[in-house]
């Protein structure tokens, strides 16, 4: 189904790009593939419960999810994200002196 939507529109995008409108042609190709990806993702969501009943697919999916989770955890720690997704202050921030408070003139000098 996704190929049926992408291929004719991709050919049209190549024709548009061939006429000199290469930005519009590129945008059409990107939009076609994004649409195709959304359609395939929705189809997978619909058929995933049935696919998980197949033993070899269930093992393959379990391995994929394990690797994906592991890689995501490594990436999060390497860029400094905690589990609540807020950045961790670097050690140089911890050593910095606290900001100076504004100095107010004595009460007698204010008026």
C-alpha positions in Angstrom: 0.0 0.0 0.0 2.7 2.5 0.9 4.6 1.8 -2.4 1.3 2.4 -4.3 1.2 5.9 -2.8 4.9 6.8 -3.0 6.0 5.6 -6.4 3.6 7.6 -8.6 4.1 10.7 -6.5 7.8 10.3 -6.6 7.8 10.1 -10.4 5.7 13.3 -10.4 8.2 14.9 -8.0 11.1 13.9 -10.3 9.2 15.5 -13.3 8.7 18.7 -11.2 12.4 18.8 -10.3 13.3 18.2 -14.0 11.3 21.3 -15.0 13.7 23.4 -12.8 11.7 23.4 -9.6 14.2 21.2 -7.6 13.2 22.6 -4.2 9.5 21.8 -4.8 10.5 18.3 -6.2 12.6 17.6 -3.2 9.9 18.7 -0.8 7.4 16.4 -2.6 9.7 13.4 -2.3 10.3 14.0 1.4 6.5 14.5 1.9 5.8 11.2 0.0 8.2 9.2 2.1 6.9 10.8 5.4 3.4 9.8 4.4 4.5 6.3 3.5 6.3 6.0 6.9 3.2 7.0 8.7 1.0 4.5 6.8 3.5 1.7 7.4 3.7 2.6 11.1 -0.1 2.5 11.5 -0.3 -0.8 9.7 2.3 -2.2 12.1 0.4 -1.0 15.1 -2.7 -2.8 13.8 -1.1 -6.1 13.0 1.5 -6.2 15.9 -0.6 -8.3 18.3 -1.0 -11.0 15.6 2.7 -10.8 14.6 3.7 -11.4 18.2 1.9 -14.7 18.2 4.5 -16.0 15.7 7.4 -17.4 17.9 10.3 -16.3 15.6 8.9 -12.8 15.3 8.3 -12.5 19.0 11.9 -13.4 19.7 13.1 -11.0 17.1 10.9 -8.2 18.5 12.1 -8.9 22.0 15.7 -8.6 20.9 15.0 -5.4 19.0 13.3 -3.8 22.0 16.2 -4.9 24.3 18.8 -3.3 22.0 16.7 -0.2 21.4 16.3 0.3 25.2 20.0 -0.3 25.9 21.1 2.2 23.2 18.7 4.8 24.3 19.9 4.5 27.9 23.5 4.8 26.8 22.7 7.9 24.7 20.8 9.5 27.6 23.7 9.1 29.9 26.3 10.3 27.4 24.4 13.5 26.7 23.7 14.1 30.4 20.0 13.4 30.7 18.6 12.1 33.9 15.5 9.9 34.0 13.3 13.0 34.3 14.9 14.4 31.2 16.4 17.5 32.7 20.1 18.2 32.0 22.6 17.5 34.7 24.8 20.5 35.7 28.4 19.9 34.8 31.1 19.9 37.5 32.2 23.4 36.5 28.8 24.8 37.3 28.9 23.2 40.7 32.2 24.9 41.5 31.1 28.3 40.3 30.7 31.0 43.0 27.1 32.0 43.8 25.8 35.1 42.1 26.5 38.3 43.9 23.5 40.0 45.5 22.7 43.5 44.5 24.1 46.1 46.8 21.5 48.5 48.1 22.3 52.0 49.3 21.9 52.6 53.0 18.4 53.7 54.1 19.7 57.2 54.9 21.0 57.7 51.3 17.7 56.6 49.7 15.1 59.2 48.9 
